[in-house]
Amino acid sequence: MPVTVIVSDERMIEPMISRFDLVVEKAEEPRTRPPSGHTPRKSTVGEAGLPDIKEIRRDGWGKMDPEFKQFSALRMEGGTDDKPLEFWVNMDNVHLLNCCKDERNEDNVRLAKYAFKYGLVFSALGMFREWQRLSKDKNGNGDAPSLGDQDIYDYIEYSMAGLARVIVPLIRHLARGDREVNGVDAG
């Protein structure tokens, strides 16, 4: 059954529209929970929650195809044809290491790595979802810009390598809560 969800409020210029097919199947037998009471979830296409995110270190660069290098930041696959989204984030990226090298506070190092990882993943996910929206409107017509010889995954990978240069300083600046931009209160 096709479903359309529209979310809007007075702060939004355009409403956020999400379309999906609702499939109802026979209920599964109840599962028993582990002693912790927490049931771990696995991310699948269309499921709310984070996709699979793998951290890659220098010793794993050669296992990537093509191989990660010092400036590689993020690679993604899936998200189409019922394939789950998967992300690989280079946690030994030269820009991340430069942000952390003189930091003496371990909490700040952890925060920088967190900002790098999730800043890139959410940026890539936003680009990918917008590309999907432009590629197929409700009438099946596509309006996505041509990527030439690249596919969307290559385009996102190159874009995230550029964003890797500024993502940690940008998030650090935003986290400081600077409310004034060019003399105007941004709050």
N, C-alpha and C positions, 0 to 999 in steps of 0.2 A: 504494500500500500504506500503510495507516495505521500511524503510529509514535508511541509514547508514550515520552518520556524522563523519568525521575524522578531528581532529584538531592537528596540529603539527607546531613546529617552531624549530629553530636551538638549543634552550636550552633544548628541551625535548629528552630524550633517546628513548622513544617509543611514537607514536602518541596516543592521547586520542580518543577512538572509542566509539560511542554511537549508539545503534540500537533501533529502535522503529517502531511501526506501525502507520501510518498516516491514520486517519479516517475522511472522509469528510461527513458532515451531512448538512441538510437543514439549512440555516441561520435563526437565531432567530430574532424576531422583536426587533428593537432598544429599549434599556431601557432608562428611564429618569434618569439623575444623581441627587444625593442629592444636596441641595443648596451649600455645600462645594465644589462641583465639583469633589470630590474624591469618587470613588466607592470602598468600601472595598472588598478584594478578599478572597475567602476561598480556602485553599490549598487542592488539590486532587492529587491522584496518577498520576505521570507523569507530573504534572504542575510545571512550573518553579516557584520558590519562596520557602519560608520556610514552613516546615510542622507545624502542630499544636504543640505548646510547652506550657505546663502547669507548673507553678511554684507551688511546694508543700511545705507547711510549717509544722512545728512540729504538729500543731493541726489537720492536714490532713493525717498524717502518717497512722493512723488506718483505713482510708478509702481505702488504697491501698491493693491489694491482690496479693502476700503476702505483709504484712505490711512493710512500710519503717522503717528503724532504723537509728541511728545516722551516720553510715558509708554508708548508701545507697546514691547513687549519681544520677542515671538516670535509667529510665525504658522506653522501647519503645515497640510499637505494630504496626501492620499493614505493609504496603509497599508491600504486596503480595495479590493476588486474588482480585484486585481492591479495597482493603481496604486502606484508607488514613493512612499515617504515623502519629503516635502520640507519643509525648515525654512528660515524667513527670520528672522534675528536682527538687531534694531535695535542696531547698534554705536554709535549716537549717542543712545541712551536717556539721559534726564536723570540717572537714578540712577548709571549707569555713569560718565558724565562727571563727576559730583560725586565719585565715589570716586577718580577719576584726576586731578582738577584741581590738587590741592596736592602730588601725588606727584612728587618730583624724580628718583627712580630709575627709569630707563626699563624695567628688568627687572621692577620691581613693577607698572608700568603694563601691560606685556605679560601678566603673570600675572593681573592683575585682569580684563583683556579675555578671557583664556582661561577663567577661572573663570566669568565672566558667560555667555559663549557656551555652553560645554559644561555648566555647571550648569543652565541653562535647558533646553537640548536634552534632557539625560538626565531631568530632572524631567518635562518634557512627554511624553517617550517612555514613562516609567513610568506616568503618568496614563492615557495612551492605551491601553497594553497592559492595564492593570487594567480599564479601561472595556470593552475587547474581551472580556476574561475574564468579566466580569459580564454582558455582553450575550448571550453564548451559551455555555452549558455543554455538556457532552458529549451531553446529550439534546436539545439545540436549544432549551432553555428559557432565557429571559433574566431576569436579576436586577439589571440596571443601574438605578440611581436615575433618576427622571425629571429631565430638564434643562429642562423647560418649553418655551419658545419657542427655546431655544438648541440648537445641535448640539454635539457633543463638541469640535469645532474651536474654536467660539466660547468654550466653557467653558474650554478650555485656554489660549486667548489671554488671556482676562481673568485667569485664575489666574497666568499667567506675568508679567503686568504687575504684579501684587502681589508676586510672588516677586522680581522685579527689584529691589525696594527693599532686600532683605536678602541676596541671594545672595552678593555679593562679600564683605561683612563676615563673613557666616557661614562661608564657605569659608576666609577668612583666619584666623578664630578657630580653626577645626578644624585648619588647617595648622600652627598654632603648637604643636600637640601637647599642649594642656592636658589632662592626664589626670585632673584632679580636678574633680568636679562636686558642688557642695554638700557639700564636705568628704569625699566618698567617691571612692576611686581607681576611675576608669572603665576602666582598662586591664586 
